[in-house]
Amino acid sequence: MKDQSQWRKAVQRIVRSEMSLRGMKYQGLSDRLADIGISQSADNLRNKVNKGILGADLMLQILYVLNARPLSVEMMSEVLNDCANSQ
């Protein structure tokens, strides 16, 4: 069974990996979100991602502006297993 900390670490890893694939920094993410009418400062995004605590709407908005890869159950399971093994 996965605990809350593993889910939060998974959120953190998924968002960071998508940002990394695109060479995106938090300011760039903030700018892209602003382009679709979402106001989030770079510092606020950094804090939320580092804690792995994002509302579902913000998570979807981030994945949208990053043009993220499809999020599958298999991918989430792999990330969750990696998080569990790294603790």
PDB file of N, CA, C and O in Angstrom:
ATOM      1  N   MET A   1       0.844  -1.182   0.000  1.00  0.00           N
ATOM      2  CA  MET A   1       0.000   0.000   0.000  1.00  0.00           C
ATOM      3  C   MET A   1       0.888   1.244   0.000  1.00  0.00           C
ATOM      4  O   MET A   1       1.871   1.316   0.738  1.00  0.00           O
ATOM      5  N   LYS A   2       0.542   2.194  -0.811  1.00  0.00           N
ATOM      6  CA  LYS A   2       1.328   3.422  -0.926  1.00  0.00           C
ATOM      7  C   LYS A   2       0.846   4.433   0.117  1.00  0.00           C
ATOM      8  O   LYS A   2      -0.356   4.625   0.304  1.00  0.00           O
ATOM      9  N   ASP A   3       1.795   5.069   0.785  1.00  0.00           N
ATOM     10  CA  ASP A   3       1.397   6.091   1.755  1.00  0.00           C
ATOM     11  C   ASP A   3       1.428   7.469   1.097  1.00  0.00           C
ATOM     12  O   ASP A   3       1.894   7.634  -0.030  1.00  0.00           O
ATOM     13  N   GLN A   4       0.921   8.447   1.834  1.00  0.00           N
ATOM     14  CA  GLN A   4       0.774   9.799   1.283  1.00  0.00           C
ATOM     15  C   GLN A   4       2.106  10.394   0.839  1.00  0.00           C
ATOM     16  O   GLN A   4       2.159  11.108  -0.162  1.00  0.00           O
ATOM     17  N   SER A   5       3.179  10.111   1.570  1.00  0.00           N
ATOM     18  CA  SER A   5       4.479  10.675   1.196  1.00  0.00           C
ATOM     19  C   SER A   5       4.963  10.129  -0.146  1.00  0.00           C
ATOM     20  O   SER A   5       5.616  10.843  -0.908  1.00  0.00           O
ATOM     21  N   GLN A   6       4.645   8.868  -0.439  1.00  0.00           N
ATOM     22  CA  GLN A   6       5.032   8.300  -1.733  1.00  0.00           C
ATOM     23  C   GLN A   6       4.247   8.943  -2.874  1.00  0.00           C
ATOM     24  O   GLN A   6       4.800   9.185  -3.947  1.00  0.00           O
ATOM     25  N   TRP A   7       2.972   9.219  -2.652  1.00  0.00           N
ATOM     26  CA  TRP A   7       2.166   9.890  -3.671  1.00  0.00           C
ATOM     27  C   TRP A   7       2.694  11.293  -3.921  1.00  0.00           C
ATOM     28  O   TRP A   7       2.769  11.741  -5.065  1.00  0.00           O
ATOM     29  N   ARG A   8       3.058  11.985  -2.850  1.00  0.00           N
ATOM     30  CA  ARG A   8       3.584  13.347  -3.004  1.00  0.00           C
ATOM     31  C   ARG A   8       4.919  13.339  -3.730  1.00  0.00           C
ATOM     32  O   ARG A   8       5.180  14.203  -4.566  1.00  0.00           O
ATOM     33  N   LYS A   9       5.760  12.369  -3.413  1.00  0.00           N
ATOM     34  CA  LYS A   9       7.052  12.261  -4.101  1.00  0.00           C
ATOM     35  C   LYS A   9       6.832  11.941  -5.577  1.00  0.00           C
ATOM     36  O   LYS A   9       7.581  12.411  -6.433  1.00  0.00           O
ATOM     37  N   ALA A  10       5.812  11.146  -5.877  1.00  0.00           N
ATOM     38  CA  ALA A  10       5.500  10.824  -7.270  1.00  0.00           C
ATOM     39  C   ALA A  10       5.074  12.079  -8.029  1.00  0.00           C
ATOM     40  O   ALA A  10       5.509  12.292  -9.161  1.00  0.00           O
ATOM     41  N   VAL A  11       4.237  12.903  -7.425  1.00  0.00           N
ATOM     42  CA  VAL A  11       3.828  14.170  -8.055  1.00  0.00           C
ATOM     43  C   VAL A  11       5.071  15.006  -8.341  1.00  0.00           C
ATOM     44  O   VAL A  11       5.240  15.538  -9.438  1.00  0.00           O
ATOM     45  N   GLN A  12       5.932  15.109  -7.343  1.00  0.00           N
ATOM     46  CA  GLN A  12       7.171  15.882  -7.481  1.00  0.00           C
ATOM     47  C   GLN A  12       8.012  15.360  -8.648  1.00  0.00           C
ATOM     48  O   GLN A  12       8.472  16.138  -9.484  1.00  0.00           O
ATOM     49  N   ARG A  13       8.205  14.070  -8.699  1.00  0.00           N
ATOM     50  CA  ARG A  13       9.052  13.481  -9.749  1.00  0.00           C
ATOM     51  C   ARG A  13       8.449  13.640 -11.136  1.00  0.00           C
ATOM     52  O   ARG A  13       9.163  13.933 -12.095  1.00  0.00           O
ATOM     53  N   ILE A  14       7.150  13.451 -11.248  1.00  0.00           N
ATOM     54  CA  ILE A  14       6.501  13.556 -12.562  1.00  0.00           C
ATOM     55  C   ILE A  14       6.618  14.978 -13.093  1.00  0.00           C
ATOM     56  O   ILE A  14       6.998  15.181 -14.246  1.00  0.00           O
ATOM     57  N   VAL A  15       6.296  15.965 -12.260  1.00  0.00           N
ATOM     58  CA  VAL A  15       6.368  17.353 -12.718  1.00  0.00           C
ATOM     59  C   VAL A  15       7.814  17.739 -13.029  1.00  0.00           C
ATOM     60  O   VAL A  15       8.090  18.344 -14.065  1.00  0.00           O
ATOM     61  N   ARG A  16       8.728  17.391 -12.134  1.00  0.00           N
ATOM     62  CA  ARG A  16      10.141  17.739 -12.377  1.00  0.00           C
ATOM     63  C   ARG A  16      10.686  17.077 -13.627  1.00  0.00           C
ATOM     64  O   ARG A  16      11.443  17.697 -14.374  1.00  0.00           O
ATOM     65  N   SER A  17      10.312  15.822 -13.869  1.00  0.00           N
ATOM     66  CA  SER A  17      10.844  15.146 -15.058  1.00  0.00           C
ATOM     67  C   SER A  17      10.311  15.785 -16.334  1.00  0.00           C
ATOM     68  O   SER A  17      11.042  15.913 -17.316  1.00  0.00           O
ATOM     69  N   GLU A  18       9.039  16.189 -16.325  1.00  0.00           N
ATOM     70  CA  GLU A  18       8.481  16.856 -17.499  1.00  0.00           C
ATOM     71  C   GLU A  18       9.141  18.213 -17.710  1.00  0.00           C
ATOM     72  O   GLU A  18       9.403  18.610 -18.845  1.00  0.00           O
ATOM     73  N   MET A  19       9.409  18.921 -16.622  1.00  0.00           N
ATOM     74  CA  MET A  19      10.106  20.203 -16.740  1.00  0.00           C
ATOM     75  C   MET A  19      11.517  19.988 -17.266  1.00  0.00           C
ATOM     76  O   MET A  19      11.979  20.727 -18.135  1.00  0.00           O
ATOM     77  N   SER A  20      12.192  18.991 -16.747  1.00  0.00           N
ATOM     78  CA  SER A  20      13.568  18.708 -17.141  1.00  0.00           C
ATOM     79  C   SER A  20      13.661  18.337 -18.624  1.00  0.00           C
ATOM     80  O   SER A  20      14.573  18.780 -19.322  1.00  0.00           O
ATOM     81  N   LEU A  21      12.729  17.538 -19.094  1.00  0.00           N
ATOM     82  CA  LEU A  21      12.722  17.137 -20.508  1.00  0.00           C
ATOM     83  C   LEU A  21      12.655  18.341 -21.441  1.00  0.00           C
ATOM     84  O   LEU A  21      13.160  18.302 -22.563  1.00  0.00           O
ATOM     85  N   ARG A  22      12.026  19.406 -20.963  1.00  0.00           N
ATOM     86  CA  ARG A  22      11.850  20.598 -21.779  1.00  0.00           C
ATOM     87  C   ARG A  22      12.811  21.724 -21.415  1.00  0.00           C
ATOM     88  O   ARG A  22      12.727  22.820 -21.970  1.00  0.00           O
ATOM     89  N   GLY A  23      13.726  21.453 -20.480  1.00  0.00           N
ATOM     90  CA  GLY A  23      14.664  22.486 -20.052  1.00  0.00           C
ATOM     91  C   GLY A  23      13.949  23.654 -19.392  1.00  0.00           C
ATOM     92  O   GLY A  23      14.394  24.797 -19.492  1.00  0.00           O
ATOM     93  N   MET A  24      12.847  23.370 -18.721  1.00  0.00           N
ATOM     94  CA  MET A  24      11.974  24.399 -18.149  1.00  0.00           C
ATOM     95  C   MET A  24      12.342  24.678 -16.692  1.00  0.00           C
ATOM     96  O   MET A  24      12.497  23.763 -15.883  1.00  0.00           O
ATOM     97  N   LYS A  25      12.475  25.942 -16.391  1.00  0.00           N
ATOM     98  CA  LYS A  25      12.671  26.403 -15.012  1.00  0.00           C
ATOM     99  C   LYS A  25      11.321  26.856 -14.473  1.00  0.00           C
ATOM    100  O   LYS A  25      10.352  26.977 -15.223  1.00  0.00           O
ATOM    101  N   TYR A  26      11.265  27.105 -13.169  1.00  0.00           N
ATOM    102  CA  TYR A  26       9.994  27.506 -12.552  1.00  0.00           C
ATOM    103  C   TYR A  26       9.473  28.833 -13.089  1.00  0.00           C
ATOM    104  O   TYR A  26       8.260  29.010 -13.201  1.00  0.00           O
ATOM    105  N   GLN A  27      10.347  29.760 -13.420  1.00  0.00           N
ATOM    106  CA  GLN A  27       9.884  31.033 -13.983  1.00  0.00           C
ATOM    107  C   GLN A  27       9.220  30.811 -15.336  1.00  0.00           C
ATOM    108  O   GLN A  27       8.190  31.414 -15.639  1.00  0.00           O
ATOM    109  N   GLY A  28       9.812  29.947 -16.138  1.00  0.00           N
ATOM    110  CA  GLY A  28       9.214  29.625 -17.433  1.00  0.00           C
ATOM    111  C   GLY A  28       7.866  28.948 -17.272  1.00  0.00           C
ATOM    112  O   GLY A  28       6.936  29.215 -18.033  1.00  0.00           O
ATOM    113  N   LEU A  29       7.760  28.070 -16.283  1.00  0.00           N
ATOM    114  CA  LEU A  29       6.489  27.411 -16.004  1.00  0.00           C
ATOM    115  C   LEU A  29       5.453  28.439 -15.568  1.00  0.00           C
ATOM    116  O   LEU A  29       4.306  28.395 -16.013  1.00  0.00           O
ATOM    117  N   SER A  30       5.849  29.355 -14.709  1.00  0.00           N
ATOM    118  CA  SER A  30       4.968  30.433 -14.264  1.00  0.00           C
ATOM    119  C   SER A  30       4.482  31.259 -15.460  1.00  0.00           C
ATOM    120  O   SER A  30       3.302  31.597 -15.553  1.00  0.00           O
ATOM    121  N   ASP A  31       5.400  31.575 -16.367  1.00  0.00           N
ATOM    122  CA  ASP A  31       5.047  32.360 -17.560  1.00  0.00           C
ATOM    123  C   ASP A  31       4.060  31.603 -18.448  1.00  0.00           C
ATOM    124  O   ASP A  31       3.105  32.188 -18.959  1.00  0.00           O
ATOM    125  N   ARG A  32       4.290  30.309 -18.631  1.00  0.00           N
ATOM    126  CA  ARG A  32       3.382  29.518 -19.471  1.00  0.00           C
ATOM    127  C   ARG A  32       1.999  29.413 -18.839  1.00  0.00           C
ATOM    128  O   ARG A  32       0.987  29.460 -19.538  1.00  0.00           O
ATOM    129  N   LEU A  33       1.958  29.272 -17.520  1.00  0.00           N
ATOM    130  CA  LEU A  33       0.667  29.230 -16.839  1.00  0.00           C
ATOM    131  C   LEU A  33      -0.055  30.570 -16.992  1.00  0.00           C
ATOM    132  O   LEU A  33      -1.269  30.612 -17.191  1.00  0.00           O
ATOM    133  N   ALA A  34       0.703  31.661 -16.896  1.00  0.00           N
ATOM    134  CA  ALA A  34       0.106  32.994 -17.059  1.00  0.00           C
ATOM    135  C   ALA A  34      -0.506  33.150 -18.448  1.00  0.00           C
ATOM    136  O   ALA A  34      -1.515  33.835 -18.615  1.00  0.00           O
ATOM    137  N   ASP A  35       0.106  32.515 -19.438  1.00  0.00           N
ATOM    138  CA  ASP A  35      -0.417  32.581 -20.805  1.00  0.00           C
ATOM    139  C   ASP A  35      -1.820  31.983 -20.923  1.00  0.00           C
ATOM    140  O   ASP A  35      -2.578  32.346 -21.823  1.00  0.00           O
ATOM    141  N   ILE A  36      -2.168  31.060 -20.005  1.00  0.00           N
ATOM    142  CA  ILE A  36      -3.517  30.477 -20.045  1.00  0.00           C
ATOM    143  C   ILE A  36      -4.385  31.027 -18.897  1.00  0.00           C
ATOM    144  O   ILE A  36      -5.438  30.473 -18.582  1.00  0.00           O
ATOM    145  N   GLY A  37      -3.921  32.128 -18.280  1.00  0.00           N
ATOM    146  CA  GLY A  37      -4.726  32.813 -17.278  1.00  0.00           C
ATOM    147  C   GLY A  37      -4.577  32.316 -15.853  1.00  0.00           C
ATOM    148  O   GLY A  37      -5.417  32.611 -15.003  1.00  0.00           O
ATOM    149  N   ILE A  38      -3.505  31.555 -15.578  1.00  0.00           N
ATOM    150  CA  ILE A  38      -3.274  31.011 -14.238  1.00  0.00           C
ATOM    151  C   ILE A  38      -2.125  31.776 -13.600  1.00  0.00           C
ATOM    152  O   ILE A  38      -1.015  31.803 -14.131  1.00  0.00           O
ATOM    153  N   SER A  39      -2.397  32.396 -12.462  1.00  0.00           N
ATOM    154  CA  SER A  39      -1.385  33.200 -11.782  1.00  0.00           C
ATOM    155  C   SER A  39      -0.729  32.395 -10.660  1.00  0.00           C
ATOM    156  O   SER A  39      -1.333  32.142  -9.618  1.00  0.00           O
ATOM    157  N   GLN A  40       0.509  32.005 -10.896  1.00  0.00           N
ATOM    158  CA  GLN A  40       1.319  31.280  -9.911  1.00  0.00           C
ATOM    159  C   GLN A  40       2.745  31.800 -10.033  1.00  0.00           C
ATOM    160  O   GLN A  40       3.338  31.742 -11.110  1.00  0.00           O
ATOM    161  N   SER A  41       3.297  32.307  -8.939  1.00  0.00           N
ATOM    162  CA  SER A  41       4.680  32.783  -8.986  1.00  0.00           C
ATOM    163  C   SER A  41       5.628  31.584  -9.073  1.00  0.00           C
ATOM    164  O   SER A  41       5.273  30.461  -8.716  1.00  0.00           O
ATOM    165  N   ALA A  42       6.828  31.851  -9.553  1.00  0.00           N
ATOM    166  CA  ALA A  42       7.838  30.798  -9.650  1.00  0.00           C
ATOM    167  C   ALA A  42       8.125  30.216  -8.273  1.00  0.00           C
ATOM    168  O   ALA A  42       8.242  28.999  -8.132  1.00  0.00           O
ATOM    169  N   ASP A  43       8.239  31.069  -7.252  1.00  0.00           N
ATOM    170  CA  ASP A  43       8.505  30.581  -5.893  1.00  0.00           C
ATOM    171  C   ASP A  43       7.364  29.715  -5.369  1.00  0.00           C
ATOM    172  O   ASP A  43       7.600  28.691  -4.729  1.00  0.00           O
ATOM    173  N   ASN A  44       6.136  30.125  -5.640  1.00  0.00           N
ATOM    174  CA  ASN A  44       4.975  29.362  -5.205  1.00  0.00           C
ATOM    175  C   ASN A  44       4.951  27.985  -5.880  1.00  0.00           C
ATOM    176  O   ASN A  44       4.691  26.974  -5.228  1.00  0.00           O
ATOM    177  N   LEU A  45       5.220  27.954  -7.170  1.00  0.00           N
ATOM    178  CA  LEU A  45       5.277  26.683  -7.893  1.00  0.00           C
ATOM    179  C   LEU A  45       6.380  25.788  -7.344  1.00  0.00           C
ATOM    180  O   LEU A  45       6.175  24.591  -7.144  1.00  0.00           O
ATOM    181  N   ARG A  46       7.544  26.368  -7.103  1.00  0.00           N
ATOM    182  CA  ARG A  46       8.670  25.603  -6.569  1.00  0.00           C
ATOM    183  C   ARG A  46       8.287  24.954  -5.237  1.00  0.00           C
ATOM    184  O   ARG A  46       8.557  23.774  -5.014  1.00  0.00           O
ATOM    185  N   ASN A  47       7.657  25.732  -4.355  1.00  0.00           N
ATOM    186  CA  ASN A  47       7.255  25.205  -3.051  1.00  0.00           C
ATOM    187  C   ASN A  47       6.231  24.084  -3.192  1.00  0.00           C
ATOM    188  O   ASN A  47       6.340  23.051  -2.531  1.00  0.00           O
ATOM    189  N   LYS A  48       5.244  24.287  -4.045  1.00  0.00           N
ATOM    190  CA  LYS A  48       4.201  23.278  -4.223  1.00  0.00           C
ATOM    191  C   LYS A  48       4.762  21.995  -4.819  1.00  0.00           C
ATOM    192  O   LYS A  48       4.434  20.898  -4.368  1.00  0.00           O
ATOM    193  N   VAL A  49       5.611  22.137  -5.835  1.00  0.00           N
ATOM    194  CA  VAL A  49       6.190  20.954  -6.471  1.00  0.00           C
ATOM    195  C   VAL A  49       7.134  20.249  -5.504  1.00  0.00           C
ATOM    196  O   VAL A  49       7.103  19.022  -5.408  1.00  0.00           O
ATOM    197  N   ASN A  50       7.972  20.993  -4.786  1.00  0.00           N
ATOM    198  CA  ASN A  50       8.899  20.375  -3.840  1.00  0.00           C
ATOM    199  C   ASN A  50       8.183  19.604  -2.743  1.00  0.00           C
ATOM    200  O   ASN A  50       8.685  18.585  -2.267  1.00  0.00           O
ATOM    201  N   LYS A  51       7.010  20.085  -2.338  1.00  0.00           N
ATOM    202  CA  LYS A  51       6.221  19.388  -1.330  1.00  0.00           C
ATOM    203  C   LYS A  51       5.352  18.299  -1.944  1.00  0.00           C
ATOM    204  O   LYS A  51       4.834  17.437  -1.234  1.00  0.00           O
ATOM    205  N   GLY A  52       5.193  18.339  -3.264  1.00  0.00           N
ATOM    206  CA  GLY A  52       4.354  17.365  -3.946  1.00  0.00           C
ATOM    207  C   GLY A  52       2.878  17.585  -3.671  1.00  0.00           C
ATOM    208  O   GLY A  52       2.072  16.662  -3.783  1.00  0.00           O
ATOM    209  N   ILE A  53       2.527  18.811  -3.309  1.00  0.00           N
ATOM    210  CA  ILE A  53       1.142  19.127  -2.970  1.00  0.00           C
ATOM    211  C   ILE A  53       0.589  20.106  -3.995  1.00  0.00           C
ATOM    212  O   ILE A  53       0.807  21.315  -3.911  1.00  0.00           O
ATOM    213  N   LEU A  54      -0.134  19.551  -4.966  1.00  0.00           N
ATOM    214  CA  LEU A  54      -0.774  20.363  -5.996  1.00  0.00           C
ATOM    215  C   LEU A  54      -2.246  19.983  -6.031  1.00  0.00           C
ATOM    216  O   LEU A  54      -2.589  18.808  -5.900  1.00  0.00           O
ATOM    217  N   GLY A  55      -3.109  20.959  -6.207  1.00  0.00           N
ATOM    218  CA  GLY A  55      -4.503  20.634  -6.473  1.00  0.00           C
ATOM    219  C   GLY A  55      -4.592  19.946  -7.822  1.00  0.00           C
ATOM    220  O   GLY A  55      -3.721  20.119  -8.675  1.00  0.00           O
ATOM    221  N   ALA A  56      -5.635  19.174  -8.009  1.00  0.00           N
ATOM    222  CA  ALA A  56      -5.808  18.454  -9.275  1.00  0.00           C
ATOM    223  C   ALA A  56      -5.850  19.416 -10.450  1.00  0.00           C
ATOM    224  O   ALA A  56      -5.308  19.127 -11.517  1.00  0.00           O
ATOM    225  N   ASP A  57      -6.499  20.570 -10.254  1.00  0.00           N
ATOM    226  CA  ASP A  57      -6.590  21.527 -11.355  1.00  0.00           C
ATOM    227  C   ASP A  57      -5.221  22.069 -11.731  1.00  0.00           C
ATOM    228  O   ASP A  57      -4.906  22.176 -12.916  1.00  0.00           O
ATOM    229  N   LEU A  58      -4.393  22.417 -10.732  1.00  0.00           N
ATOM    230  CA  LEU A  58      -3.055  22.946 -11.027  1.00  0.00           C
ATOM    231  C   LEU A  58      -2.172  21.866 -11.653  1.00  0.00           C
ATOM    232  O   LEU A  58      -1.397  22.156 -12.565  1.00  0.00           O
ATOM    233  N   MET A  59      -2.280  20.642 -11.181  1.00  0.00           N
ATOM    234  CA  MET A  59      -1.495  19.548 -11.763  1.00  0.00           C
ATOM    235  C   MET A  59      -1.839  19.394 -13.250  1.00  0.00           C
ATOM    236  O   MET A  59      -0.946  19.273 -14.088  1.00  0.00           O
ATOM    237  N   LEU A  60      -3.127  19.399 -13.566  1.00  0.00           N
ATOM    238  CA  LEU A  60      -3.539  19.277 -14.967  1.00  0.00           C
ATOM    239  C   LEU A  60      -3.089  20.475 -15.785  1.00  0.00           C
ATOM    240  O   LEU A  60      -2.667  20.317 -16.931  1.00  0.00           O
ATOM    241  N   GLN A  61      -3.171  21.667 -15.216  1.00  0.00           N
ATOM    242  CA  GLN A  61      -2.736  22.874 -15.920  1.00  0.00           C
ATOM    243  C   GLN A  61      -1.237  22.821 -16.207  1.00  0.00           C
ATOM    244  O   GLN A  61      -0.799  23.195 -17.295  1.00  0.00           O
ATOM    245  N   ILE A  62      -0.456  22.359 -15.239  1.00  0.00           N
ATOM    246  CA  ILE A  62       0.993  22.237 -15.434  1.00  0.00           C
ATOM    247  C   ILE A  62       1.292  21.230 -16.539  1.00  0.00           C
ATOM    248  O   ILE A  62       2.079  21.511 -17.443  1.00  0.00           O
ATOM    249  N   LEU A  63       0.666  20.064 -16.467  1.00  0.00           N
ATOM    250  CA  LEU A  63       0.903  19.051 -17.496  1.00  0.00           C
ATOM    251  C   LEU A  63       0.477  19.561 -18.871  1.00  0.00           C
ATOM    252  O   LEU A  63       1.116  19.249 -19.876  1.00  0.00           O
ATOM    253  N   TYR A  64      -0.590  20.336 -18.915  1.00  0.00           N
ATOM    254  CA  TYR A  64      -1.072  20.904 -20.180  1.00  0.00           C
ATOM    255  C   TYR A  64      -0.053  21.880 -20.771  1.00  0.00           C
ATOM    256  O   TYR A  64       0.315  21.761 -21.939  1.00  0.00           O
ATOM    257  N   VAL A  65       0.407  22.854 -19.959  1.00  0.00           N
ATOM    258  CA  VAL A  65       1.326  23.860 -20.510  1.00  0.00           C
ATOM    259  C   VAL A  65       2.691  23.265 -20.837  1.00  0.00           C
ATOM    260  O   VAL A  65       3.424  23.809 -21.663  1.00  0.00           O
ATOM    261  N   LEU A  66       3.035  22.152 -20.193  1.00  0.00           N
ATOM    262  CA  LEU A  66       4.298  21.477 -20.510  1.00  0.00           C
ATOM    263  C   LEU A  66       4.159  20.541 -21.704  1.00  0.00           C
ATOM    264  O   LEU A  66       5.145  19.975 -22.177  1.00  0.00           O
ATOM    265  N   ASN A  67       2.917  20.381 -22.192  1.00  0.00           N
ATOM    266  CA  ASN A  67       2.670  19.418 -23.259  1.00  0.00           C
ATOM    267  C   ASN A  67       3.270  18.068 -22.862  1.00  0.00           C
ATOM    268  O   ASN A  67       4.022  17.444 -23.610  1.00  0.00           O
ATOM    269  N   ALA A  68       2.899  17.648 -21.643  1.00  0.00           N
ATOM    270  CA  ALA A  68       3.492  16.463 -21.024  1.00  0.00           C
ATOM    271  C   ALA A  68       3.140  15.184 -21.772  1.00  0.00           C
ATOM    272  O   ALA A  68       2.146  15.101 -22.492  1.00  0.00           O
ATOM    273  N   ARG A  69       3.995  14.203 -21.570  1.00  0.00           N
ATOM    274  CA  ARG A  69       3.730  12.867 -22.084  1.00  0.00           C
ATOM    275  C   ARG A  69       2.450  12.338 -21.439  1.00  0.00           C
ATOM    276  O   ARG A  69       2.068  12.785 -20.357  1.00  0.00           O
ATOM    277  N   PRO A  70       1.790  11.392 -22.096  1.00  0.00           N
ATOM    278  CA  PRO A  70       0.583  10.809 -21.486  1.00  0.00           C
ATOM    279  C   PRO A  70       0.909  10.181 -20.135  1.00  0.00           C
ATOM    280  O   PRO A  70       1.937   9.523 -19.970  1.00  0.00           O
ATOM    281  N   LEU A  71       0.029  10.394 -19.187  1.00  0.00           N
ATOM    282  CA  LEU A  71       0.197   9.861 -17.840  1.00  0.00           C
ATOM    283  C   LEU A  71      -0.612   8.571 -17.751  1.00  0.00           C
ATOM    284  O   LEU A  71      -1.842   8.601 -17.767  1.00  0.00           O
ATOM    285  N   SER A  72       0.077   7.450 -17.659  1.00  0.00           N
ATOM    286  CA  SER A  72      -0.596   6.155 -17.634  1.00  0.00           C
ATOM    287  C   SER A  72      -0.478   5.524 -16.245  1.00  0.00           C
ATOM    288  O   SER A  72       0.351   5.924 -15.429  1.00  0.00           O
ATOM    289  N   VAL A  73      -1.317   4.544 -16.006  1.00  0.00           N
ATOM    290  CA  VAL A  73      -1.258   3.794 -14.753  1.00  0.00           C
ATOM    291  C   VAL A  73       0.104   3.112 -14.631  1.00  0.00           C
ATOM    292  O   VAL A  73       0.675   3.047 -13.542  1.00  0.00           O
ATOM    293  N   GLU A  74       0.611   2.616 -15.729  1.00  0.00           N
ATOM    294  CA  GLU A  74       1.914   1.943 -15.709  1.00  0.00           C
ATOM    295  C   GLU A  74       3.021   2.913 -15.305  1.00  0.00           C
ATOM    296  O   GLU A  74       3.895   2.576 -14.506  1.00  0.00           O
ATOM    297  N   MET A  75       2.975   4.121 -15.866  1.00  0.00           N
ATOM    298  CA  MET A  75       3.982   5.128 -15.531  1.00  0.00           C
ATOM    299  C   MET A  75       3.889   5.507 -14.054  1.00  0.00           C
ATOM    300  O   MET A  75       4.905   5.591 -13.363  1.00  0.00           O
ATOM    301  N   MET A  76       2.658   5.738 -13.573  1.00  0.00           N
ATOM    302  CA  MET A  76       2.485   6.095 -12.161  1.00  0.00           C
ATOM    303  C   MET A  76       2.958   4.963 -11.252  1.00  0.00           C
ATOM    304  O   MET A  76       3.593   5.214 -10.228  1.00  0.00           O
ATOM    305  N   SER A  77       2.657   3.739 -11.615  1.00  0.00           N
ATOM    306  CA  SER A  77       3.084   2.586 -10.818  1.00  0.00           C
ATOM    307  C   SER A  77       4.606   2.503 -10.749  1.00  0.00           C
ATOM    308  O   SER A  77       5.171   2.233  -9.689  1.00  0.00           O
ATOM    309  N   GLU A  78       5.258   2.731 -11.866  1.00  0.00           N
ATOM    310  CA  GLU A  78       6.716   2.718 -11.911  1.00  0.00           C
ATOM    311  C   GLU A  78       7.315   3.812 -11.016  1.00  0.00           C
ATOM    312  O   GLU A  78       8.255   3.558 -10.262  1.00  0.00           O
ATOM    313  N   VAL A  79       6.769   5.013 -11.106  1.00  0.00           N
ATOM    314  CA  VAL A  79       7.256   6.124 -10.283  1.00  0.00           C
ATOM    315  C   VAL A  79       7.005   5.838  -8.811  1.00  0.00           C
ATOM    316  O   VAL A  79       7.884   6.065  -7.980  1.00  0.00           O
ATOM    317  N   LEU A  80       5.819   5.343  -8.476  1.00  0.00           N
ATOM    318  CA  LEU A  80       5.497   5.024  -7.077  1.00  0.00           C
ATOM    319  C   LEU A  80       6.419   3.954  -6.528  1.00  0.00           C
ATOM    320  O   LEU A  80       6.863   4.042  -5.383  1.00  0.00           O
ATOM    321  N   ASN A  81       6.709   2.946  -7.334  1.00  0.00           N
ATOM    322  CA  ASN A  81       7.623   1.886  -6.889  1.00  0.00           C
ATOM    323  C   ASN A  81       9.023   2.437  -6.664  1.00  0.00           C
ATOM    324  O   ASN A  81       9.687   2.066  -5.696  1.00  0.00           O
ATOM    325  N   ASP A  82       9.476   3.316  -7.545  1.00  0.00           N
ATOM    326  CA  ASP A  82      10.779   3.948  -7.364  1.00  0.00           C
ATOM    327  C   ASP A  82      10.797   4.766  -6.083  1.00  0.00           C
ATOM    328  O   ASP A  82      11.785   4.747  -5.349  1.00  0.00           O
ATOM    329  N   CYS A  83       9.709   5.489  -5.808  1.00  0.00           N
ATOM    330  CA  CYS A  83       9.623   6.296  -4.580  1.00  0.00           C
ATOM    331  C   CYS A  83       9.671   5.406  -3.348  1.00  0.00           C
ATOM    332  O   CYS A  83      10.344   5.732  -2.371  1.00  0.00           O
ATOM    333  N   ALA A  84       8.961   4.286  -3.388  1.00  0.00           N
ATOM    334  CA  ALA A  84       8.936   3.366  -2.249  1.00  0.00           C
ATOM    335  C   ALA A  84      10.314   2.761  -2.018  1.00  0.00           C
ATOM    336  O   ALA A  84      10.733   2.589  -0.873  1.00  0.00           O
ATOM    337  N   ASN A  85      11.017   2.440  -3.093  1.00  0.00           N
ATOM    338  CA  ASN A  85      12.337   1.828  -2.976  1.00  0.00           C
ATOM    339  C   ASN A  85      13.415   2.789  -2.540  1.00  0.00           C
ATOM    340  O   ASN A  85      14.462   2.367  -2.050  1.00  0.00           O
ATOM    341  N   SER A  86      13.174   4.090  -2.711  1.00  0.00           N
ATOM    342  CA  SER A  86      14.194   5.082  -2.363  1.00  0.00           C
ATOM    343  C   SER A  86      14.060   5.571  -0.926  1.00  0.00           C
ATOM    344  O   SER A  86      14.864   6.387  -0.476  1.00  0.00           O
ATOM    345  N   GLN A  87      13.072   5.092  -0.213  1.00  0.00           N
ATOM    346  CA  GLN A  87      12.883   5.557   1.180  1.00  0.00           C
ATOM    347  C   GLN A  87      13.650   4.710   2.149  1.00  0.00           C
ATOM    348  O   GLN A  87      13.605   4.957   3.354  1.00  0.00           O
TER     349      GLN A  87
END
